[in-house]
Amino acid sequence: MADTGYAILDGVSSMLRATRFTQEPLTENNLQEHQMVLYLRMLDTKIPTARLVPFKNSLNLFNLFGDE
């Protein structure tokens, strides 16, 4: 998320976030973007002015199998 916003993911949103990582092509950049060091560094910059924002996903229950 940009700027100082953060979202708390659980349930389906959390699972979708995890599966998106496994469906992307395996590249050096992709691996670096998912290392804990990067997450912690990003958190350090957000914590002083953090604000909770809703997480939006693109899950469409009517199109689970990709017909549309």
C-alpha positions in Angstrom: 0.0 0.0 0.0 1.1 3.5 -0.7 1.9 6.2 1.8 1.0 5.5 5.4 -2.0 3.2 4.9 -2.1 -0.4 6.1 -4.8 -3.1 6.1 -5.2 -6.2 8.2 -5.9 -9.2 6.1 -7.5 -12.4 7.3 -9.6 -15.2 5.9 -10.1 -15.2 2.1 -8.3 -11.9 1.5 -5.2 -13.3 3.3 -5.3 -16.5 1.3 -5.7 -14.6 -2.0 -2.6 -12.5 -1.2 -0.6 -15.6 -0.5 -1.6 -17.4 -3.7 -0.9 -14.3 -5.8 2.8 -14.7 -4.8 2.9 -18.3 -6.0 1.2 -17.5 -9.3 3.7 -14.8 -10.4 6.7 -15.7 -12.5 9.7 -16.6 -10.3 12.2 -13.7 -10.7 14.8 -12.2 -8.5 12.7 -9.1 -8.1 9.6 -11.1 -7.1 11.7 -13.0 -4.4 13.2 -9.8 -3.0 9.7 -8.1 -2.8 8.5 -10.9 -0.5 11.3 -11.1 1.9 10.5 -10.2 5.5 13.3 -7.6 5.6 11.5 -5.6 3.0 8.2 -5.8 4.9 9.9 -4.7 8.2 11.7 -1.8 6.5 8.4 -0.6 4.9 6.7 -0.9 8.4 9.3 1.3 10.0 8.5 4.1 7.7 4.7 3.8 8.2 4.4 3.2 11.9 4.7 6.9 13.1 1.7 8.0 11.0 0.0 4.8 10.2 -3.8 4.7 9.5 -6.0 1.7 9.0 -7.7 1.5 5.6 -10.0 -1.2 4.2 -8.3 -3.9 2.0 -10.0 -4.4 -1.4 -9.7 -7.6 -3.3 -10.9 -8.5 -6.8 -12.6 -11.8 -5.7 -15.7 -12.5 -7.8 -17.7 -15.3 -6.3 -19.8 -15.5 -9.5 -16.7 -16.2 -11.6 -14.7 -18.7 -9.6 -13.8 -20.8 -12.6 -12.9 -18.0 -15.0 -15.9 -18.3 -17.3 -16.2 -14.5 -17.7 
